[in-house]
Amino acid sequence: MAYILIVEDNEMNRDMLGRRLERRGYEIKFALDGQEGLDMMKSTKPDLVLMDMGLPVLDGWQATTQAKEDPELKDIPIIALTAHALETDRQKALAAGADDFDTKPVDIKRLLEKIGKFI
């Protein structure tokens, strides 16, 4: 069973996304901010991270950049999630090191296809 870390500060988003992915057989863990996400990536080595970009403490762009600069974490795929759907937002997430990008509200079918590319 693949393990996905969801880094998301919004409880409704965590609940909805977590339940949908668990029903499809993924093991899910949550972090509530970017720093906690980085710490959990180091301690639990997920197969993939879904990273919200608008996070407290350390935002998703900073957390993604730090993860990709860390030799222990750089190979963990990160899919950036944001409500900002502009091309510039996608480019900013990819420039930070995200392996892919998706928008909120999440289209679960599209997101599952993206997850499938990495897992």
C-alpha positions in Angstrom: 0.0 0.0 0.0 1.4 3.4 -1.0 1.7 6.1 1.6 0.7 9.6 0.8 1.4 12.6 3.1 -1.2 15.4 2.7 0.1 18.7 3.9 -3.0 20.8 4.3 -4.2 23.3 6.9 -7.9 23.2 6.0 -9.7 20.5 8.0 -12.5 20.1 5.4 -9.9 19.6 2.6 -8.0 17.1 4.7 -11.1 15.1 5.5 -12.4 15.1 1.9 -9.2 14.3 0.2 -8.0 11.8 2.9 -11.3 9.8 2.7 -11.3 9.7 -1.1 -7.7 8.4 -1.3 -8.1 5.9 1.6 -11.1 4.4 -0.3 -8.7 3.8 -3.2 -6.3 1.9 -1.0 -3.7 4.6 -0.1 -2.4 5.0 3.4 -2.8 8.6 4.4 -1.1 10.8 7.0 -1.5 14.5 7.5 0.6 17.5 8.3 -1.0 20.9 9.2 1.8 23.3 8.0 4.9 23.3 5.8 7.3 22.8 8.7 5.4 19.8 10.0 5.2 18.5 6.5 9.0 18.6 6.1 9.5 17.0 9.5 7.1 14.2 8.6 8.7 13.7 5.2 12.1 13.1 7.0 10.7 10.8 9.6 8.2 8.8 7.6 9.4 8.9 4.0 6.1 9.0 2.1 5.7 7.7 -1.4 4.2 11.0 -2.5 3.3 14.3 -1.0 0.2 16.5 -1.8 1.4 20.0 -0.7 -1.0 22.8 -0.2 0.8 26.1 -1.2 -1.0 28.4 1.2 0.2 27.0 4.5 1.1 28.6 7.9 4.5 28.5 9.5 6.3 27.6 6.3 4.3 28.0 3.1 4.1 25.2 0.5 6.5 26.9 -1.9 9.2 27.2 0.9 8.5 23.6 2.1 8.7 22.2 -1.4 12.0 24.1 -2.1 13.6 22.9 1.1 12.4 19.3 0.5 13.9 19.3 -3.0 17.2 20.7 -1.7 17.5 18.0 0.9 19.3 14.9 -0.4 17.1 12.7 1.8 13.9 14.1 0.4 14.6 15.3 -3.1 13.3 12.1 -4.8 9.9 12.1 -3.0 7.4 13.3 -5.6 5.4 16.5 -4.6 2.2 17.5 -6.2 1.4 21.1 -5.4 -2.3 21.9 -4.6 -3.7 25.4 -4.7 -6.9 27.3 -5.3 -4.9 29.7 -7.5 -5.4 28.3 -11.0 -3.3 30.8 -13.0 -0.5 29.6 -15.2 1.9 31.8 -13.2 0.9 29.9 -10.1 1.7 26.6 -11.8 5.0 27.9 -13.0 5.8 29.2 -9.5 5.0 25.8 -7.9 7.1 23.9 -10.5 10.0 26.4 -10.1 9.9 25.7 -6.3 10.5 22.0 -7.2 7.0 20.5 -7.3 6.9 17.5 -9.6 3.3 18.4 -10.7 0.5 20.8 -9.9 -3.3 20.6 -9.5 -6.0 23.0 -8.5 -8.6 23.1 -5.8 -11.3 22.2 -5.5 -9.7 18.9 -6.4 -11.0 16.9 -9.4 -10.3 13.5 -7.9 -10.1 11.6 -11.2 -7.5 14.1 -12.5 -5.6 14.0 -9.3 -5.6 10.2 -9.2 -4.1 10.2 -12.7 -1.3 12.5 -11.6 -0.7 10.4 -8.5 -0.6 7.3 -10.7 2.3 8.8 -12.7 4.5 8.7 -9.5 3.3 5.7 -7.6 
